[in-house]
């Protein structure tokens, strides 16, 4: 069953991409192209997320960066989703913080 789910993941990408590569060059009216593109995107999404339901954590581990999960666990893992939860000193490395320049009022 897992091989079928992995095949669905792999085949979902070309099905989804066909909406942008194949459908625009088909000899259809604009409305028909819109429906065909929507069906391609919808079918690709259903294939991908359906396989994700079967594969679960194995699939998500392959498609999500590990640093993202580590940063999210550091932020929200120790106290819920309220503002500032998990952001005590040392919970997030300084290199992971994003420094945003502040415009001090010039033009």
Secondary structure as UniProt FT lines:
FT   HELIX           2..21
FT   HELIX           23..25
FT   HELIX           30..55
FT   HELIX           57..63
FT   HELIX           66..76
FT   TURN            77..79
FT   TURN            83..86
FT   TURN            89..90
FT   HELIX           94..96
//
